[in-house]
Amino acid sequence: MGYRNTPHFVIKANLQKSKNTGVYFSDVVTPDVLTDVCYRITGQTVFTHEYVDNEYQDMFLEKSYNKGRMAIMHYKDSVSYISFSELEIGGRNSSVQSVPTAFNMYFSNPYPNKRLYYYFLNVSRNAETDYQILIYRLMNTIGFEFLNASESLLRRIHAFNSVEDIIFNRRINAGRNRSNNSTFITKGNKGEIEIYGKTYGANKYETSLICYALSSLWQPGQRIKLYEVLEGDLKELPEASLNVIKQMGNIDVVPTDMTLEKRIYEGKETNLRSPRYIYNLFNKLGNKHCALCNCEIPELIQGAHILPVAAIRRMHSVPIEKRMEYAMDGDNGLWLCENHHKMFDEGMITFDNQGGLLLRNDIDQRHMHFIDETTRYKVLPPEFLTDKFLWYLEQRGLVG
């Protein structure tokens, strides 16, 4: 790369759908916008720029349309990667779809003197919902510098300071609106960080971004696993994202296709609980918390099957695909702490069809007192009692 005394922008003119929409990146990122960007980065307003076509390539841009809503600025011996927001930030993923792509381009390039920026265009809708602020904080954590956030947002953006900080804030954000969830972060029973993320559609962008942030904050001794929740024949995370995760080097990636789930169901993977079952419990029940005592220590919370997997395996008249569906169904489970899970598995406690707690008749009175003291909630929430949940509960009673 040559030395430039005057800032110079190189920008791919075509967006992915420009041919169909007639809208080009040059219509959005105009010379006036570039003037503001240039001044905020270099303190200068004199610059040169060029909008290039899909065939253009150099050491920073590949042959393609404009990926990452990106402009590259060369100045002296430095390179600035600038990603631009959408004009309308409406849906929950509008503010994130281009971001992992921009980060992949930045992170994967070995050029040493580089920086990564984000610029808010004149957004016409709410750009700072709780979810979007979470996304901006993740971006800041992995190195994005916001050029004009103070003018565009009312709230300040702060990077996360630890893996635990992300887990806590993600849990709070997810708790406000469970429908927002596509990626769940928790701690397993051995203290490892577990990410359960969908890898298809817009969800893959959120999963990628969370992985980058967690990897950036990794500390020696921490173990982080990403369980990719695959759907049908759909693939893993995009290759570029997987390559970045592997280069960062702190996350083990476990693709959870149906082949793996079948091995778990058949007992051939004894050290691994069904990731899809855990994901489905998150999707139905939200964050890990014991349904009976409200313990929220994630390392102590387990997914408890209503109809046990051992009983499901014995349903030989049912096709194996259906039995696996039972074993992975979020309606076939509760979050329970280790104590209440053990009581449930031992038959000391169960539930009636109204969700009321039932205790086995032969429990010693001294133990009854302990159960009563440690069981804060004696009735399950009505939203847990779906038709499928009650069917699993009925089947549990039949198998004893």
LUMTORMI-801400 format. One line per 8 residues: number of its first residue (from 0); for each residue x, y, z of N, C-alpha, C, CB. Coordinates in steps of 0.2 Angstrom, whole numbers. Last residue first. Glycine has a CB too. Layout:
REM residues N
NUM	X/Y/Z/X/Y/Z/X/Y/Z/X/Y/Z | ...
//
This chain:
REM residues 400
399	-222/-224/177/-220/-225/184/-213/-223/185/-221/-232/186 | -228/-223/165/-222/-228/165/-220/-228/172/-217/-225/160 | -239/-215/168/-241/-222/166/-234/-226/166/-243/-221/158 | -233/-203/171/-237/-207/176/-238/-214/174/-244/-203/178 | -228/-199/159/-223/-201/165/-227/-205/170/-221/-194/168 | -240/-197/152/-236/-202/150/-231/-204/156/-232/-201/144 | -243/-185/159/-248/-191/159/-244/-197/157/-254/-190/154 | -233/-177/155/-234/-178/162/-238/-184/163/-237/-172/165
391	-235/-176/141/-229/-179/144/-230/-181/151/-223/-174/143 | -247/-169/141/-247/-176/139/-241/-179/141/-247/-176/131 | -244/-157/147/-248/-161/151/-248/-168/148/-255/-158/151 | -236/-152/136/-233/-153/143/-237/-158/147/-232/-147/147 | -245/-151/126/-240/-156/126/-237/-157/132/-235/-153/121 | -253/-141/131/-256/-148/130/-251/-153/130/-261/-148/124 | -244/-132/144/-247/-133/137/-250/-140/137/-241/-132/132 | -240/-125/156/-245/-131/156/-248/-131/149/-250/-130/161
383	-233/-113/157/-229/-120/157/-234/-126/155/-226/-121/163 | -243/-104/160/-240/-104/153/-236/-110/152/-236/-98/152 | -245/-105/174/-250/-108/169/-247/-108/162/-256/-104/169 | -231/-111/184/-235/-105/180/-239/-108/175/-230/-100/177 | -234/-123/196/-231/-121/190/-235/-115/187/-230/-127/185 | -234/-122/214/-238/-122/208/-234/-120/202/-245/-119/209 | -226/-119/224/-229/-125/224/-234/-126/218/-234/-125/231 | -210/-111/227/-216/-111/222/-220/-118/222/-215/-109/215
375	-200/-115/235/-204/-108/236/-210/-108/232/-199/-103/234 | -194/-127/244/-198/-126/238/-203/-120/238/-202/-133/237 | -187/-128/255/-183/-126/249/-187/-126/243/-178/-132/248 | -196/-131/265/-192/-125/266/-189/-123/259/-187/-127/271 | -202/-143/260/-206/-138/260/-202/-131/261/-211/-138/266 | -190/-151/261/-193/-150/254/-198/-144/254/-197/-156/252 | -189/-151/275/-183/-149/270/-186/-147/263/-178/-154/270 | -201/-158/278/-199/-151/281/-194/-148/276/-197/-151/288
367	-199/-170/273/-204/-166/271/-203/-159/272/-211/-169/273 | -189/-175/281/-187/-173/274/-193/-169/271/-186/-180/270 | -196/-178/292/-190/-173/293/-188/-171/286/-184/-177/296 | -205/-187/288/-208/-181/289/-202/-176/290/-211/-181/296 | -201/-197/273/-200/-196/280/-202/-188/282/-193/-197/283 | -213/-201/261/-207/-197/263/-207/-196/270/-207/-190/259 | -223/-208/256/-219/-212/261/-213/-208/262/-217/-218/258 | -230/-201/246/-233/-202/253/-228/-205/258/-239/-207/252
359	-223/-188/237/-224/-195/238/-226/-196/245/-218/-199/236 | -231/-173/233/-226/-176/236/-228/-184/237/-224/-173/243 | -235/-162/220/-237/-168/223/-231/-171/227/-241/-172/219 | -239/-145/215/-234/-150/217/-237/-155/221/-229/-146/221 | -249/-142/201/-248/-142/208/-243/-147/210/-255/-143/212 | -253/-142/188/-247/-139/189/-245/-139/197/-246/-132/186 | -265/-148/185/-265/-141/186/-258/-137/188/-270/-139/192 | -262/-161/185/-263/-158/179/-265/-150/179/-268/-162/175
351	-248/-162/197/-255/-164/195/-256/-160/188/-260/-162/200 | -231/-168/198/-236/-162/198/-243/-165/195/-233/-157/192 | -219/-174/210/-222/-173/204/-227/-168/203/-225/-180/201 | -206/-180/221/-211/-175/219/-213/-176/212/-207/-168/220 | -199/-192/221/-201/-189/227/-206/-184/226/-195/-187/231 | -194/-198/210/-201/-199/211/-204/-196/217/-203/-206/211 | -181/-195/206/-182/-201/211/-190/-202/213/-179/-199/217 | -183/-184/198/-181/-191/195/-182/-197/200/-173/-190/193
343	-186/-175/208/-191/-176/203/-189/-183/199/-191/-171/197 | -175/-174/216/-181/-176/219/-186/-179/214/-184/-170/223 | -166/-170/206/-165/-176/209/-171/-179/212/-159/-176/214 | -171/-157/204/-171/-162/198/-170/-169/201/-165/-160/194 | -170/-151/216/-176/-152/214/-176/-157/208/-180/-146/212 | -155/-150/216/-159/-154/222/-166/-156/219/-160/-149/228 | -152/-143/205/-149/-150/206/-153/-154/211/-142/-150/208 | -166/-134/198/-160/-135/202/-158/-142/203/-160/-131/208
335	-174/-135/182/-174/-137/190/-167/-137/192/-177/-144/191 | -184/-131/169/-178/-129/172/-178/-131/180/-176/-122/171 | -193/-144/161/-192/-139/166/-185/-137/167/-197/-140/172 | -201/-153/147/-195/-151/152/-197/-145/156/-189/-150/148 | -207/-154/134/-205/-160/138/-200/-158/144/-203/-166/134 | -207/-143/127/-213/-144/131/-212/-150/136/-219/-145/127 | -195/-144/119/-195/-140/125/-201/-140/130/-194/-133/123 | -190/-160/114/-195/-155/114/-195/-151/120/-202/-159/114
327	-181/-170/112/-179/-164/111/-184/-158/112/-176/-163/105 | -189/-182/114/-183/-181/119/-180/-174/118/-178/-186/117 | -198/-181/104/-201/-181/111/-195/-179/115/-204/-187/113 | -190/-183/93/-193/-176/94/-196/-176/101/-199/-176/89 | -186/-196/95/-181/-191/96/-184/-184/97/-176/-191/90 | -198/-202/92/-196/-202/99/-190/-197/100/-193/-209/100 | -199/-199/79/-204/-196/83/-202/-196/91/-211/-200/83 | -189/-206/74/-189/-199/73/-193/-196/77/-191/-197/65
319	-192/-219/77/-187/-216/81/-187/-209/80/-180/-219/79 | -210/-222/79/-204/-222/75/-199/-218/79/-206/-218/68 | -216/-233/92/-216/-226/90/-209/-225/85/-216/-220/95 | -215/-245/98/-220/-244/93/-220/-237/89/-226/-246/95 | -206/-243/108/-203/-246/102/-208/-245/96/-202/-253/103 | -202/-234/120/-208/-234/116/-207/-236/109/-210/-226/115 | -190/-234/126/-194/-240/127/-200/-240/123/-195/-242/134 | -186/-221/125/-182/-226/121/-186/-232/121/-175/-227/124
311	-194/-214/134/-195/-213/127/-192/-219/123/-192/-206/125 | -188/-218/146/-194/-221/145/-196/-220/137/-199/-217/149 | -175/-212/145/-175/-219/146/-182/-222/144/-173/-221/153 | -180/-198/145/-177/-201/139/-177/-209/139/-170/-198/137 | -195/-195/154/-188/-197/154/-186/-200/147/-186/-201/159 | -206/-182/153/-205/-189/151/-198/-191/150/-210/-191/145 | -199/-171/158/-205/-173/161/-206/-181/159/-211/-169/158 | -181/-168/160/-187/-171/156/-193/-173/160/-184/-177/152
303	-174/-154/165/-177/-160/168/-182/-162/163/-179/-159/175 | -159/-145/164/-165/-147/160/-168/-154/162/-164/-147/152 | -153/-137/178/-152/-142/173/-159/-143/170/-151/-149/177 | -142/-126/188/-149/-127/184/-148/-132/179/-152/-121/182 | -130/-123/193/-134/-127/197/-141/-129/193/-135/-124/203 | -125/-113/184/-121/-119/185/-125/-125/189/-114/-118/189 | -133/-102/186/-134/-106/180/-130/-113/181/-131/-103/174 | -143/-98/199/-136/-99/198/-135/-104/192/-133/-102/204
295	-156/-95/202/-154/-93/196/-146/-94/194/-156/-86/195 | -170/-103/210/-162/-102/210/-160/-100/203/-159/-109/212 | -183/-105/211/-181/-99/208/-173/-98/209/-185/-93/211 | -189/-116/216/-186/-112/221/-183/-106/218/-180/-116/224 | -195/-121/204/-198/-123/211/-195/-118/217/-197/-130/213 | -189/-119/193/-196/-118/193/-199/-118/200/-200/-123/188 | -174/-111/192/-177/-117/195/-185/-115/195/-175/-119/202 | -168/-104/177/-170/-103/184/-175/-109/186/-174/-96/185
287	-161/-98/163/-161/-104/168/-163/-101/175/-154/-107/168 | -172/-89/153/-166/-90/156/-167/-95/161/-164/-83/160 | -186/-97/144/-182/-91/146/-175/-93/149/-185/-86/149 | -194/-107/140/-194/-105/147/-190/-99/149/-192/-111/152 | -193/-109/126/-199/-109/129/-199/-106/136/-202/-117/130 | -179/-107/123/-184/-104/119/-191/-104/122/-185/-108/112 | -173/-115/133/-172/-108/133/-178/-105/129/-165/-106/130 | -178/-128/128/-180/-126/134/-179/-118/135/-176/-129/140
279	-171/-128/115/-178/-127/115/-181/-126/122/-181/-134/113 | -158/-129/120/-160/-123/116/-168/-122/116/-158/-123/109 | -158/-142/126/-157/-136/130/-159/-129/126/-149/-135/131 | -161/-149/114/-166/-149/120/-165/-143/124/-165/-156/124 | -150/-147/107/-156/-144/104/-161/-144/110/-158/-149/98 | -140/-153/114/-140/-145/114/-146/-143/111/-134/-143/109 | -141/-165/126/-144/-163/119/-144/-156/119/-151/-166/118 | -126/-167/134/-133/-166/134/-135/-164/127/-135/-162/140
271	-112/-177/134/-115/-171/131/-123/-172/131/-113/-171/123 | -105/-189/137/-103/-183/140/-107/-176/138/-96/-182/139 | -110/-199/129/-112/-199/136/-110/-193/140/-109/-205/140 | -115/-203/116/-112/-197/117/-113/-196/125/-113/-191/113 | -123/-214/114/-116/-215/112/-112/-208/113/-117/-216/104 | -137/-214/117/-132/-215/123/-125/-216/121/-134/-221/127 | -146/-210/108/-144/-218/108/-139/-219/114/-141/-220/102 | -145/-197/109/-152/-200/111/-150/-208/112/-157/-199/105
263	-133/-194/104/-134/-192/111/-140/-196/113/-135/-185/111 | -135/-198/90/-130/-202/95/-131/-200/102/-122/-199/93 | -144/-189/87/-146/-196/87/-141/-200/91/-146/-199/80 | -137/-177/87/-143/-178/92/-145/-186/92/-149/-174/89 | -128/-179/76/-126/-179/83/-132/-180/88/-123/-172/85 | -138/-179/66/-133/-185/67/-131/-185/74/-128/-185/62 | -144/-167/66/-147/-172/69/-143/-179/70/-153/-174/64 | -131/-155/72/-135/-158/67/-139/-164/70/-132/-160/61
255	-123/-145/79/-128/-149/82/-133/-151/77/-131/-146/88 | -106/-141/79/-112/-141/75/-117/-147/78/-110/-143/68 | -97/-133/90/-100/-139/90/-106/-139/86/-102/-142/97 | -81/-125/93/-88/-125/89/-90/-132/88/-87/-121/82 | -73/-116/106/-74/-123/102/-81/-123/99/-73/-129/107 | -64/-101/106/-71/-104/106/-71/-111/102/-76/-100/103 | -53/-95/104/-55/-96/111/-61/-99/112/-55/-89/114 | -47/-90/92/-44/-96/95/-47/-98/102/-38/-95/96
247	-48/-82/81/-48/-79/88/-46/-84/93/-55/-76/90 | -49/-91/71/-43/-87/71/-42/-84/78/-42/-82/66 | -61/-96/73/-56/-100/74/-49/-97/75/-55/-105/68 | -69/-84/70/-69/-88/77/-63/-92/78/-76/-92/78 | -65/-83/57/-63/-78/62/-64/-81/69/-68/-72/61 | -71/-94/51/-64/-93/51/-61/-88/56/-62/-91/44 | -85/-92/54/-81/-98/57/-74/-97/57/-83/-104/54 | -86/-81/45/-87/-80/52/-84/-86/56/-95/-80/54
239	-84/-87/33/-80/-81/35/-80/-80/42/-82/-75/31 | -94/-97/32/-87/-99/32/-83/-93/35/-85/-101/25 | -108/-94/42/-105/-93/36/-97/-94/37/-105/-85/34 | -113/-108/53/-112/-101/52/-108/-100/45/-107/-98/58 | -119/-122/43/-116/-119/49/-116/-112/48/-109/-122/51 | -134/-124/33/-127/-125/35/-125/-122/41/-123/-122/29 | -149/-134/32/-146/-127/32/-139/-128/35/-150/-122/36 | -157/-145/32/-151/-145/28/-147/-139/28/-152/-147/21
231	-163/-142/48/-164/-146/42/-157/-147/38/-169/-143/37 | -153/-131/56/-160/-132/55/-161/-136/48/-165/-126/54 | -142/-130/70/-144/-131/63/-151/-133/62/-139/-136/60 | -135/-122/82/-142/-125/81/-144/-125/74/-147/-121/86 | -119/-124/88/-123/-122/82/-130/-125/81/-119/-122/76 | -113/-120/102/-117/-125/100/-121/-122/94/-122/-129/105 | -98/-115/107/-103/-113/103/-107/-119/101/-101/-108/97 | -90/-114/123/-92/-118/117/-98/-115/114/-94/-125/120
223	-76/-109/132/-82/-107/129/-83/-112/123/-80/-100/126 | -67/-108/148/-69/-113/142/-76/-110/139/-70/-120/144 | -54/-100/155/-61/-100/153/-62/-105/147/-64/-93/152 | -40/-100/157/-44/-104/161/-52/-105/159/-44/-102/168 | -38/-83/153/-35/-89/153/-39/-93/158/-28/-89/156 | -53/-75/146/-48/-75/150/-45/-82/151/-50/-72/157 | -61/-66/132/-59/-72/135/-53/-71/140/-57/-77/130 | -65/-55/125/-65/-55/133/-63/-61/136/-72/-53/135
215	-66/-60/112/-62/-54/114/-61/-53/121/-65/-48/111 | -76/-70/113/-69/-72/112/-64/-66/114/-68/-74/105 | -87/-62/115/-85/-66/121/-78/-69/120/-89/-73/121 | -87/-55/103/-86/-52/109/-84/-56/115/-93/-48/111 | -89/-66/94/-83/-62/93/-82/-58/100/-84/-57/87 | -101/-71/98/-95/-75/98/-89/-71/98/-95/-80/93 | -110/-61/95/-109/-62/102/-103/-67/103/-115/-66/104 | -108/-61/81/-106/-55/84/-105/-57/92/-111/-49/84
207	-114/-73/77/-107/-72/76/-105/-66/80/-106/-70/68 | -127/-72/82/-123/-77/84/-116/-75/83/-125/-84/81 | -132/-61/73/-131/-60/80/-127/-65/84/-138/-61/83 | -131/-68/61/-127/-62/62/-126/-60/70/-130/-56/59 | -139/-78/61/-132/-80/61/-128/-74/62/-130/-83/54 | -152/-73/61/-150/-75/67/-142/-76/67/-153/-82/69 | -157/-72/48/-154/-66/51/-150/-68/58/-159/-60/52 | -153/-88/42/-157/-82/42/-153/-77/45/-164/-83/45
199	-144/-99/54/-148/-98/48/-152/-91/48/-152/-104/46 | -140/-103/66/-135/-101/61/-138/-100/55/-130/-107/61 | -143/-100/84/-145/-102/77/-140/-99/72/-153/-99/76 | -133/-105/98/-135/-100/93/-138/-103/86/-129/-96/91 | -128/-105/113/-133/-109/109/-136/-104/104/-139/-112/113 | -114/-106/122/-118/-102/118/-122/-106/114/-113/-97/113 | -107/-107/138/-111/-111/133/-115/-106/129/-115/-116/135 | -93/-108/148/-98/-104/145/-101/-107/139/-94/-97/143
191	-92/-120/162/-90/-118/155/-95/-113/152/-89/-124/150 | -96/-125/174/-93/-118/174/-91/-116/167/-88/-117/178 | -102/-137/174/-94/-137/175/-91/-130/175/-91/-142/171 | -114/-134/169/-113/-137/176/-106/-137/178/-116/-144/176 | -113/-119/160/-114/-126/161/-113/-128/168/-111/-130/156 | -120/-103/158/-114/-107/161/-117/-114/162/-111/-104/167 | -125/-95/143/-126/-97/150/-120/-101/152/-132/-102/150 | -134/-87/130/-128/-88/133/-129/-90/140/-123/-81/133
183	-143/-89/115/-143/-89/122/-136/-91/125/-148/-95/124 | -151/-82/101/-144/-84/104/-145/-84/111/-138/-80/101 | -163/-77/99/-161/-82/94/-154/-85/97/-160/-79/87 | -176/-68/106/-171/-73/107/-169/-77/101/-172/-77/113 | -187/-60/106/-181/-57/103/-175/-63/103/-178/-51/107 | -197/-65/114/-197/-66/107/-191/-64/103/-203/-63/104 | -194/-61/127/-192/-68/125/-192/-69/117/-196/-73/128 | -190/-47/133/-194/-49/127/-191/-55/124/-193/-43/121
175	-184/-46/145/-189/-41/143/-193/-43/138/-185/-34/142 | -174/-56/145/-180/-57/149/-185/-52/148/-178/-56/156 | -164/-52/136/-169/-57/134/-175/-58/138/-165/-64/134 | -158/-42/145/-162/-40/138/-166/-45/136/-156/-39/133 | -154/-50/155/-158/-45/157/-162/-43/150/-155/-39/160 | -145/-58/148/-150/-61/152/-156/-56/153/-148/-65/158 | -136/-49/143/-140/-53/138/-146/-56/142/-136/-58/135 | -130/-45/155/-134/-40/151/-138/-44/146/-130/-35/148
167	-124/-57/159/-129/-54/164/-133/-49/159/-125/-50/169 | -115/-60/149/-120/-65/151/-126/-61/154/-117/-71/155 | -107/-48/149/-111/-50/143/-117/-55/145/-107/-53/137 | -101/-50/161/-105/-44/160/-109/-45/154/-100/-38/159 | -94/-62/160/-100/-62/164/-104/-56/163/-97/-62/171 | -84/-57/151/-89/-62/149/-95/-62/153/-85/-69/148 | -82/-40/153/-80/-47/155/-85/-51/151/-80/-48/163 | -85/-27/149/-79/-28/152/-77/-35/154/-79/-24/159
159	-92/-20/134/-93/-24/140/-86/-25/143/-96/-31/138 | -92/-2/131/-90/-9/129/-91/-13/135/-82/-9/127 | -105/9/130/-100/7/134/-98/0/132/-101/7/141 | -113/23/123/-111/16/122/-105/14/126/-110/15/114 | -126/33/130/-119/32/128/-118/25/127/-115/35/134 | -142/38/122/-138/34/127/-131/33/125/-141/27/128 | -146/45/111/-147/48/117/-143/45/123/-154/48/120 | -138/46/95/-141/42/101/-141/46/107/-137/35/102
151	-131/55/87/-137/50/84/-141/47/89/-134/45/79 | -121/62/93/-126/65/89/-132/61/87/-123/69/83 | -114/51/98/-116/56/103/-122/61/99/-111/61/105 | -110/44/87/-115/41/91/-118/46/96/-112/35/96 | -101/45/76/-106/51/78/-111/48/82/-108/53/71 | -91/35/76/-89/41/74/-94/47/77/-88/42/67 | -87/22/87/-92/25/84/-91/33/83/-98/25/89 | -76/9/83/-76/15/86/-82/19/83/-70/19/85
143	-75/-8/87/-79/-3/83/-78/3/87/-86/-5/81 | -70/-19/95/-66/-14/92/-69/-8/88/-61/-17/88 | -78/-27/102/-74/-30/98/-70/-25/94/-78/-34/93 | -86/-18/110/-81/-23/113/-76/-26/109/-86/-28/117 | -93/-11/101/-88/-8/104/-83/-12/108/-91/-3/109 | -102/-22/98/-98/-19/93/-92/-16/96/-102/-15/88 | -109/-23/110/-105/-29/108/-100/-27/102/-109/-35/105 | -115/-11/110/-110/-13/115/-106/-18/113/-114/-14/122
135	-124/-13/100/-118/-7/99/-113/-9/104/-121/0/100 | -132/-23/105/-128/-24/99/-122/-19/98/-132/-24/92 | -138/-16/115/-134/-22/117/-129/-23/111/-139/-28/118 | -145/-7/108/-140/-4/112/-135/-10/114/-142/-1/119 | -154/-15/102/-149/-12/98/-144/-9/102/-153/-6/94 | -162/-19/113/-158/-24/109/-153/-21/105/-163/-28/105 | -167/-7/118/-163/-11/122/-159/-16/118/-167/-14/128 | -166/4/103/-170/0/108/-165/-4/112/-174/-5/104
127	-161/15/95/-158/13/102/-163/10/106/-155/19/105 | -166/20/84/-160/16/83/-157/14/90/-155/21/79 | -181/23/77/-178/22/83/-172/17/82/-183/19/88 | -178/31/61/-182/27/65/-178/26/72/-185/20/62 | -170/37/52/-176/40/53/-181/36/58/-180/40/46 | -153/42/52/-158/36/54/-164/40/55/-156/32/59 | -142/47/43/-147/50/46/-153/46/47/-149/56/42 | -129/34/49/-132/39/44/-138/42/47/-134/35/37
119	-116/32/60/-124/32/59/-126/37/54/-127/34/66 | -102/22/57/-105/29/56/-113/28/55/-102/32/50 | -89/14/64/-96/14/63/-99/21/62/-100/9/68 | -72/8/61/-77/13/63/-84/11/61/-75/20/60 | -56/2/65/-63/0/63/-68/5/66/-64/-7/65 | -39/3/58/-44/4/63/-51/3/60/-44/12/66 | -22/-2/56/-29/-2/53/-33/0/59/-31/-8/50 | -8/-8/52/-10/-1/54/-17/0/52/-5/5/52
111	-6/-21/47/-5/-19/54/-9/-13/56/2/-19/56 | -15/-32/37/-12/-26/37/-12/-23/45/-15/-21/33 | -22/-44/36/-16/-44/41/-12/-37/41/-11/-49/38 | -39/-46/38/-34/-43/34/-27/-42/39/-36/-36/31 | -48/-51/47/-45/-56/43/-39/-53/39/-49/-59/38 | -54/-40/53/-50/-44/57/-46/-49/53/-55/-49/61 | -61/-34/42/-56/-30/45/-51/-35/49/-59/-25/51 | -70/-44/37/-65/-41/33/-59/-37/36/-69/-35/28
103	-77/-46/49/-73/-51/46/-68/-49/41/-78/-56/42 | -83/-34/51/-78/-36/56/-74/-41/53/-81/-38/63 | -92/-34/40/-87/-28/41/-82/-31/46/-90/-22/43 | -100/-45/44/-96/-45/38/-91/-40/38/-101/-44/32 | -105/-41/56/-101/-46/56/-97/-46/50/-104/-53/58 | -114/-30/51/-108/-29/56/-103/-34/56/-111/-27/63 | -125/-31/43/-119/-30/40/-113/-30/44/-119/-23/36 | -135/-34/53/-133/-39/48/-127/-37/44/-139/-38/43
95	-138/-25/64/-132/-30/65/-130/-34/59/-135/-35/70 | -149/-17/63/-142/-14/65/-137/-19/66/-143/-11/72 | -159/-26/60/-157/-21/55/-150/-18/57/-162/-15/54 | -164/-35/68/-158/-37/65/-155/-31/60/-158/-43/62 | -176/-30/73/-171/-31/78/-165/-33/75/-174/-37/82 | -181/-16/61/-181/-23/64/-176/-24/69/-182/-28/58 | -176/-2/59/-182/-4/62/-183/-11/65/-188/-4/56 | -167/10/54/-166/4/58/-172/2/62/-160/6/64
87	-164/16/39/-170/15/43/-168/9/47/-176/13/39 | -152/17/33/-155/23/34/-161/22/39/-158/26/27 | -139/7/42/-145/8/37/-148/15/38/-150/2/38 | -122/13/45/-129/10/47/-134/10/41/-132/14/53 | -107/8/38/-112/13/39/-118/10/41/-113/17/32 | -90/6/42/-96/3/41/-102/8/42/-97/-4/45 | -73/9/38/-79/12/40/-86/9/38/-79/20/38 | -57/6/41/-63/2/39/-69/6/42/-63/-5/41
79	-43/14/37/-49/14/41/-54/11/37/-51/22/42 | -25/13/37/-31/11/33/-37/11/38/-31/4/30 | -10/22/36/-15/19/39/-21/18/35/-18/23/46 | 0/30/31/1/23/31/-4/19/34/8/21/34 | -10/42/24/-3/41/26/-2/33/26/-2/44/34 | -25/34/22/-22/40/24/-15/39/27/-27/44/29 | -39/27/15/-32/27/15/-29/34/17/-29/24/9 | -54/20/19/-51/26/18/-43/25/20/-53/31/23
71	-68/11/13/-61/10/15/-57/17/14/-57/4/11 | -84/7/18/-79/12/14/-72/11/17/-82/19/15 | -98/-4/18/-91/-2/20/-88/3/15/-86/-8/20 | -107/-14/21/-109/-7/20/-103/-3/22/-115/-5/25 | -104/-28/20/-102/-24/26/-104/-17/26/-95/-25/28 | -100/-27/3/-101/-31/8/-99/-27/15/-97/-38/8 | -104/-22/-12/-102/-19/-6/-104/-23/0/-105/-12/-5 | -100/-36/-23/-104/-30/-21/-101/-27/-15/-111/-32/-21
63	-83/-41/-28/-90/-42/-25/-94/-36/-25/-89/-45/-18 | -67/-45/-26/-72/-44/-31/-79/-46/-29/-70/-48/-37 | -62/-37/-10/-62/-42/-15/-67/-40/-20/-64/-49/-11 | -51/-25/-3/-58/-26/-5/-57/-32/-10/-61/-20/-9 | -38/-24/1/-43/-23/6/-50/-25/4/-43/-16/9 | -30/-26/-9/-28/-30/-4/-33/-29/2/-21/-28/-1 | -42/-25/-22/-36/-24/-20/-35/-28/-13/-35/-16/-18 | -54/-25/-36/-51/-28/-30/-44/-25/-28/-50/-36/-31
55	-68/-23/-46/-63/-20/-43/-60/-24/-37/-64/-13/-40 | -80/-28/-50/-74/-31/-52/-68/-29/-49/-74/-30/-60 | -90/-20/-45/-90/-26/-42/-83/-30/-44/-95/-31/-44 | -83/-3/-46/-88/-8/-47/-86/-15/-44/-89/-9/-55 | -81/11/-35/-79/6/-39/-84/1/-40/-72/3/-37 | -79/28/-32/-84/23/-31/-82/17/-37/-92/25/-32 | -67/37/-24/-69/34/-30/-74/28/-28/-63/31/-34 | -60/53/-18/-64/47/-17/-65/44/-24/-70/48/-13
47	-50/63/-7/-52/61/-14/-56/55/-13/-46/60/-19 | -51/78/3/-50/71/2/-52/69/-5/-54/67/7 | -52/90/16/-50/89/9/-48/81/8/-44/93/7 | -54/90/29/-60/90/25/-59/89/17/-65/96/26 | -47/83/44/-47/86/37/-53/86/33/-41/83/33 | -47/75/55/-47/82/56/-47/86/50/-41/84/60 | -48/61/53/-42/64/52/-41/72/53/-40/64/44 | -61/58/58/-56/53/58/-49/57/58/-56/48/53
39	-70/68/55/-70/65/62/-64/61/63/-76/61/63 | -67/71/42/-65/76/47/-65/73/54/-70/82/47 | -72/60/35/-65/61/35/-63/66/40/-64/65/28 | -86/61/39/-82/55/41/-74/57/41/-83/49/36 | -89/73/32/-90/72/39/-86/67/42/-97/71/41 | -86/69/19/-83/75/22/-83/74/29/-86/81/19 | -95/58/17/-88/57/17/-84/63/20/-85/55/10 | -107/66/16/-106/61/22/-99/59/22/-110/54/20
31	-105/73/4/-106/76/10/-105/72/17/-113/79/11 | -103/62/-5/-97/66/-3/-98/70/3/-96/71/-9 | -114/49/2/-112/54/-3/-106/58/-1/-118/59/-3 | -120/35/4/-114/38/6/-111/43/1/-109/32/8 | -131/34/-5/-132/34/2/-126/38/5/-133/27/5 | -128/33/-18/-133/37/-17/-134/38/-9/-140/33/-19 | -117/23/-17/-115/30/-19/-121/35/-18/-113/31/-26 | -124/12/-16/-121/14/-10/-119/22/-11/-115/10/-8
23	-140/13/-25/-133/12/-25/-130/15/-18/-129/14/-31 | -155/7/-31/-152/11/-25/-145/9/-25/-156/10/-19 | -162/-1/-39/-159/5/-42/-156/9/-37/-165/8/-45 | -166/-14/-35/-169/-8/-32/-167/-2/-35/-167/-8/-25 | -159/-23/-43/-166/-24/-43/-169/-17/-40/-168/-29/-38 | -146/-19/-42/-148/-21/-48/-156/-21/-48/-146/-27/-51 | -144/-19/-28/-144/-13/-32/-147/-14/-38/-137/-10/-32 | -143/-29/-18/-149/-29/-22/-149/-22/-26/-155/-29/-17
15	-130/-27/-12/-132/-33/-15/-138/-33/-19/-133/-38/-9 | -124/-11/-20/-126/-15/-14/-128/-22/-17/-132/-12/-10 | -110/-4/-28/-116/-9/-29/-117/-12/-22/-115/-14/-34 | -98/3/-26/-104/7/-27/-111/2/-27/-104/10/-34 | -86/2/-14/-90/-2/-19/-96/1/-20/-90/-9/-16 | -74/15/-12/-80/12/-10/-84/8/-15/-85/18/-8 | -61/22/-5/-62/18/-10/-69/14/-8/-56/12/-12 | -54/39/-1/-59/33/0/-60/29/-6/-66/37/2
7	-40/46/5/-43/44/-1/-48/38/1/-38/41/-6 | -32/60/12/-36/55/13/-40/53/7/-41/56/18 | -15/64/6/-22/66/6/-27/60/8/-24/70/0 | -4/57/7/-4/63/11/-11/66/11/1/68/8 | -1/40/7/-5/45/5/-5/51/9/-12/42/3 | 9/27/2/9/32/7/4/38/4/15/35/10 | 3/11/-4/7/17/-5/5/22/1/6/20/-11 | 4/-6/0/0/0/0/4/6/0/-5/0/6
//
